[in-house]
């Protein structure tokens, strides 16, 4: 599995919306995940790398 890059576009309570930034995607194409899956310190605008079922801050 190759790594994927995301940016946290917005946070709504216990959930975060991620927008993929390493490929061309649709404007409304966002990933909706629980904030508990994000690394500590992740906030709106944070850039993340997803690899091996884990998110890390860039």
Secondary structure as UniProt FT lines:
FT   STRAND          4..12
FT   TURN            13..14
FT   STRAND          15..20
FT   TURN            27..28
FT   STRAND          31..34
FT   HELIX           35..37
FT   TURN            40..41
FT   TURN            44..45
FT   STRAND          47..51
FT   TURN            52..53
FT   STRAND          54..57
//
